[in-house]
């Protein structure tokens, strides 16, 4: 992972993610930490042989957190998610939590958003499939009973200033979670005609815009929880 100084147009810092390819990155709200998700490093056939890796098609499942104030050092935190191909990584606004999402893997595990407390990187607060972390809750996106396409996977997420985590999935739904609750699922926003690929909030967080992989963008009012456009 390279950091570029845009003023000088030159590399200022670099960190290693081992024998993986970087699939997603996220800078913490304070700008101090960088979270990096990984996938396999197998290139396209025309690009030559993959790097030396146990299985170049899959990553090692570790989300690495680097301190941007340090140069060339190892990660300051590692989260072993059990996911071999991260779609998204991110921080909560308070930076106490970090989350990662993925698509289904070859083992047939239900895709879920994993949320970790940065104070205990080996313990998942909301979900984890691995043996190293305690399972408390799962935040899955599974195909609806009437969805004959059997679409699963999580492609986008946003964490509100008021503490809610929203995730968009291949099942064409947006799920709203409250990690502070014993039962974290607050509501499912459905009715989208295609998989959800993008989420963004208005500045006052009263509206949620939902983008799909068709030509439609849906606007939801979060004040009255109604689809409004």
TORTOR-91572 format. One record per residue: x, y, z of N, C-alpha, C in turn; residue number from 1. Coordinates in steps of 0.2 Angstrom, whole numbers. Each point is the difference from the previous one (the first is absolute). Last residue first. Layout:
# TORTOR-91572
   n_xx   n_yy   n_zz  ca_xx  ca_yy  ca_zz   c_xx   c_yy   c_zz    k
      X      Y      Z      X      Y      Z      X      Y      Z  NUM
...
END
This chain:
# TORTOR-91572
   n_xx   n_yy   n_zz  ca_xx  ca_yy  ca_zz   c_xx   c_yy   c_zz    k
   -193     43    -15      1      2     -7      3     -6     -4  229
     -7     -1     23     -3      6     -2      2      2     -7  228
     -2    -20     21      3      1     -6     -4      6     -3  227
      2     -3     27     -4     -1     -6      4      1     -7  226
      4      4     26      2     -7     -3     -5     -1     -6  225
      2     21     13     -6     -4      1      1     -7     -3  224
     19     13      2     -4      3      5     -7     -4      1  223
     16     -4    -18      2     -4      6     -4      3      6  222
     -4     -1    -27      0      5      5      1     -4      7  221
      8     -6    -27     -4     -2      6      1      6      6  220
      4     -6    -29      1      5      6     -4     -2      6  219
     12    -12    -24     -5      1      5      1      4      6  218
      9     -5    -27      2      2      6     -6      1      4  217
      6    -14    -25     -4      3      5      3      2      7  216
      6    -12    -22      0      7     -1     -3      4      6  215
     11    -24      5     -4      2     -6      1      8     -1  214
      9    -13     19      4     -1     -7     -4      1     -6  213
     -4     14     23     -1     -7     -2      4      0     -6  212
     -2     18     22      1     -1     -7      0     -8     -1  211
    -10     18     19      2     -7     -1      1      0     -7  210
     -2     20     20      0     -2     -7      3     -7     -1  209
    -12     14     22      5     -5     -2     -1     -1     -8  208
     -6     20     21     -1     -3     -6      5     -5     -2  207
      1     13     19     -7     -1      0     -2     -3     -6  206
     22      8      8     -1     -7      1     -8     -1      0  205
     14     21     -4     -4     -1      6     -2     -7      2  204
     11      4    -21      5      3      5     -4      0      7  203
     -7    -19    -17      0      8     -1      4      2      6  202
      6    -24     -9     -4      3      4      0      8     -2  201
      5    -25    -14      3      6      3     -6      4      4  200
      8    -25    -15     -4      3      5      3      7      2  199
      1    -22    -20      2      6      3     -5      3      5  198
     -3    -21    -12      7      1     -1      3      6      3  197
    -22    -19     -1      2      6      2      7      1      0  196
    -17    -15    -16      4      0      6      3      7      1  195
    -24     -1    -11      6     -3     -2      5      0      6  194
    -22     10      0     -1     -5     -5      6     -4     -2  193
    -10     11     24      5      1     -5     -1     -5     -5  192
    -12     -1     20     -3      3     -5      4      2     -6  191
      5     -2     28      0     -4     -6     -4      4     -5  190
     12      2     25     -3      4     -5      1     -4     -6  189
      0     -6     27      2     -2     -6     -3      5     -5  188
      7      2     28     -5      0     -6      3     -2     -6  187
     10     -3     22     -5      5      1     -6      0     -5  186
     20    -17     11     -3      1     -6     -6      5      2  185
     15    -10     17      2      6     -4     -4      2     -6  184
     -2    -12     25     -3     -2     -7      2      6     -5  183
      8      4     21      0     -7      0     -2     -4     -7  182
      9     26      0     -6     -4      2      2     -7      1  181
     14     18     -8     -1      0      7     -5     -4      3  180
      6      3    -24      4     -5      3      0      1      8  179
    -18      4    -20      2      4      5      5     -5      5  178
     -9      2    -28      2     -4      6      2      5      5  177
    -13     -3    -26      2      5      5      1     -4      7  176
     -1     -7    -28     -1     -2      7      3      6      5  175
     -9     -4    -28      5      4      5     -2     -2      7  174
     -3    -13    -25     -3      3      6      6      4      3  173
      1    -15    -20     -4      5     -1     -3      4      6  172
     16    -19     -2     -6     -2      1     -5      6     -1  171
     24      2      1     -2     -3     -7     -8     -2      0  170
      7     19     18      2     -7     -2     -2     -1     -7  169
      6     20     21     -4     -1     -6      3     -7     -3  168
     -1     13     26      4     -4     -5     -5     -1     -6  167
      4     17     23     -4     -2     -5      4     -4     -5  166
      0      8     28      4     -3     -6     -5     -2     -5  165
     -1     19     21     -3     -6     -3      5     -1     -6  164
      3     18     17      2     -7      2     -3     -5     -4  163
      0     25     -3     -4     -2      6      0     -7      2  162
     12     10    -19      2      3      6     -4     -2      6  161
      1    -17    -20     -2      6      1      3      3      7  160
      8    -18    -20     -1      1      7     -2      7      2  159
      0    -18    -23      2      7      2     -2      0      8  158
      5    -18    -24     -2      1      7      1      8      2  157
      0    -21    -22      1      7      2     -3      0      8  156
      0    -21    -13      4      4     -4      2      7      2  155
     -8    -27      7      0      6      2      5      5     -4  154
    -14    -26     -3      6      4      0     -2      7      2  153
    -15    -20    -13      2      2      6      7      4      0  152
    -23    -12    -15      6      5      0      1      2      7  151
    -16    -16    -13      4     -2      5      6      5      1  150
    -20      0    -15      7      0     -3      5     -2      6  149
    -24      1      2      2     -6     -3      7      1     -2  148
    -15     11     20      5      2     -5      3     -6     -3  147
    -17      1     18     -3      1     -7      5      2     -5  146
      6     -2     23     -3     -7     -2     -3      1     -7  145
     21     15      6     -6      0      2     -4     -7     -3  144
     27      3      4     -5      1     -5     -7     -1      4  143
     20      9     15     -2     -6     -4     -5      1     -4  142
     19     12     16     -5      2     -5     -1     -7     -4  141
      8      5     27      0     -3     -6     -4      4     -5  140
     12      2     24     -4      5     -4      0     -3     -7  139
      3    -11     26      2      0     -7     -4      5     -3  138
     10     -3     27     -6      1     -5      3     -2     -7  137
     14     -7     18     -6      4      4     -6      1     -4  136
     25    -16      0     -6      2     -4     -6      3      5  135
     28     -1      2     -6     -2      3     -6      3     -5  134
     26     -7     -8     -4      6      2     -7     -3      3  133
     18    -13    -11      3      4      5     -4      5      3  132
     -6    -16    -17      0     -3      6      3      4      6  131
    -14      9    -23      6     -4      2      0     -2      7  130
    -17     13    -11     -1     -7     -2      6     -4      2  129
    -14     24      9      7     -3     -3     -1     -7     -1  128
    -14     25     10      0     -6     -4      7     -3     -2  127
     -5     19     15     -7     -2     -3      0     -6     -3  126
     20      9     12     -6      2      4     -7     -3     -3  125
     26    -11     -1     -5      3     -4     -6      2      4  124
     26     -4      7     -6     -2      1     -5      4     -4  123
     24      2      0     -1     -7     -1     -7     -2      1  122
      9     23      3      0     -2     -7     -2     -7     -1  121
     -5     19     18      1     -8      1      0     -3     -7  120
     -1     24      3      3     -2      6      1     -7      1  119
    -12      9    -18      7      1     -1      4     -1      6  118
    -24    -11     -8      3      5      5      7      0     -1  117
    -17     -9    -20      5     -1      6      1      6      4  116
    -18    -13    -20      2      6      4      4     -1      6  115
     -9    -12    -25      3     -1      6      2      7      3  114
    -19    -10    -18      4      6      1      3     -2      7  113
     -7    -19    -18     -2      4      6      4      6      1  112
     -8    -24    -17      4      6      1     -3      5      6  111
     -1    -27     -1     -4      5     -1      4      7      0  110
     11    -24     -7     -1      4      6     -5      6     -2  109
     11    -18    -14     -7      1      0     -2      4      6  108
     22     -6     -9     -3     -4      5     -7      0      1  107
     13     14    -15     -1     -7     -3     -3     -5      5  106
     -5     26      4      6     -3     -2     -2     -7     -2  105
    -14     25      0      0     -7      2      7     -3     -2  104
      2     26      3     -5     -4     -4      1     -8      3  103
      6     23     15      2     -5     -5     -5     -3     -4  102
      9     21     21     -5     -4     -4      3     -4     -5  101
      6     15     24      2     -3     -6     -5     -4     -3  100
      7     20     21     -5     -5     -3      3     -2     -7   99
      6     13     26      2     -1     -7     -4     -6     -3   98
     -1     19     24     -1     -6     -4      2      0     -7   97
      4     18     15      0     -6      5     -1     -7     -4   96
     -1     24     -9      6     -4     -1      1     -6      5   95
    -19     17     -4      4      0      6      7     -3     -1   94
    -16     -2    -18      2      7      1      4      1      6   93
      2    -23    -11     -6      3      3      2      8      1   92
     12    -15    -19      0      1      7     -6      3      2   91
      8    -18    -21     -1      7      2      0      1      7   90
      2    -17    -24      2      1      7     -2      7      1   89
     -7    -19    -20      0      6      3      3      0      7   88
      0    -19    -15     -3      5     -5      1      7      3   87
     15    -24      3     -4      5      3     -3      5     -5   86
      8    -26      1      0      5     -5     -5      6      3   85
      5    -20     12      5     -1     -4      0      6     -6   84
     -8     -4     27     -3      2     -6      6      0     -5   83
      2     -3     24     -2     -6     -3     -3      1     -7   82
     10     16     17     -7      0     -2     -3     -7     -2   81
     21     13     15     -1     -6     -4     -7     -2     -2   80
     15     23      6     -7     -3      2     -1     -6     -5   79
     21     18     11     -2     -5     -5     -7     -3      2   78
     17     23      5     -5     -4      2     -2     -5     -6   77
     18     15     -2     -1      1      8     -5     -5      2   76
     17     -3    -22     -7      2      2      0      0      8   75
     24      3    -11     -5     -5      0     -7      3      2   74
     19     16    -11     -1     -4      6     -6     -5     -1   73
      9     20    -14      2     -7     -1      0     -5      6   72
     -5     24      6      2     -1     -6      3     -7      0   71
    -19     15     15      6     -4      0      2     -1     -7   70
    -20     12      6      6      4      2      7     -4      0   69
    -22     -9     -5      2      4     -6      6      4      2   68
     -9    -24     10      1      7      2      3      4     -5   67
    -15    -24     -4      7      4      0     -1      7      3   66
    -13    -26     -2     -1      7      2      7      3      1   65
    -13    -23    -13      6      3      4     -1      8      1   64
    -14    -25     -5      0      7     -1      5      4      5   63
     -2    -26    -11      2      4      6     -1      7     -3   62
     -2    -21    -13     -6      2      5      1      5      5   61
     14    -10    -19      1     -3      6     -6      2      5   60
     -4     -1    -27      5      3      5      0     -4      6   59
     -4    -10    -25     -3      2      6      5      3      4   58
      6     -9    -21     -7      2     -1     -3      3      6   57
     22    -10     -1      0      7     -2     -7      2     -2   56
     11    -18     18     -6      0     -5     -1      7     -3   55
     20     -4     13     -3     -6      1     -6     -2     -5   54
     19     17     -7     -5      0      5     -3     -7      0   53
     18     17    -15      1     -6      4     -6      0      6   52
     -5     14    -23      5      0      5      0     -7      5   51
     -9     -1    -26     -2      4      7      6     -1      4   50
      3      0    -27     -1     -4      6     -2      4      6   49
     -5     11    -24      5     -4      3     -2     -4      6   48
    -13     15    -15      5      4      4      5     -4      3   47
    -19     -8    -13      5      4     -4      5      4      4   46
    -18    -12     11      5     -5     -3      5      4     -4   45
    -11     13     20     -3     -3     -6      6     -4     -3   44
      4      1     25     -1      5     -5     -4     -3     -6   43
      2     -6     28      0     -3     -7     -1      5     -5   42
      0      2     25      4      4     -5      1     -3     -7   41
    -21      0     20      5     -4     -2      4      5     -5   40
    -12     13     19     -2     -5     -4      6     -4     -3   39
     -7     20     21      4     -3     -5     -4     -5     -4   38
     -1     25     16     -2     -7     -1      3     -3     -6   37
      6     21     19      1     -3     -7     -3     -7      0   36
      0     26     15     -1     -7      0      0     -3     -8   35
     11     22     15     -2     -3     -6     -1     -7      0   34
      2     24     17      1     -7     -1     -3     -2     -7   33
      0     22      9      6     -2      3      2     -8     -2   32
    -19     17     -5      6      0     -5      6     -3      3   31
    -23      3      9      5      4      3      6      1     -5   30
    -19    -15     -5     -2      7      0      5      5      3   29
      9    -23    -12     -4      2      6     -2      7      0   28
      5    -15    -22      3      5      4     -4      1      6   27
      1    -21    -18     -4      5      3      4      4      5   26
      0    -20    -22      4      3      5     -5      6      3   25
      2    -25    -17     -4      6      2      4      3      6   24
      9    -19    -13     -7      1     -3     -4      6      2   23
     28    -10     -2     -5      4      3     -7      1     -3   22
     17    -22      0     -1      6     -4     -5      4      4   21
     19    -18     10     -7      1     -2      0      6     -5   20
     19    -11     15     -2     -2     -7     -7      0     -2   19
      9     18     18      2     -7     -1     -1     -2     -7   18
     -4     22      7     -5     -4      2      1     -7     -1   17
     15     25      4     -1     -6     -3     -6     -4      3   16
      7     28     -4     -1     -6      5     -1     -6     -4   15
     10     28     -3     -2     -7     -3     -1     -5      6   14
      2     29     -7      1     -5      5     -2     -7     -4   13
      3     21    -11      2      2      6      1     -6      5   12
      0      6    -29     -2     -5      6      3      3      6   11
     -6     18    -19      5     -6      1     -2     -4      6   10
     -8     23     -9     -1     -6     -5      5     -5      1    9
     -4     21     14      6     -2     -4      0     -5     -5    8
    -20      6     11      3      7     -1      7     -1     -4    7
    -13    -19      7     -3      4     -6      3      6     -1    6
      8    -23     12      0      7      2     -2      4     -6    5
     -5    -27      6      3      5     -5     -1      7      3    4
      1    -27      9     -3      6      1      4      5     -4    3
     -4    -28     -2      4      6      0     -4      6      1    2
      1    -29      4     -4      6      0      4      6      0    1
END
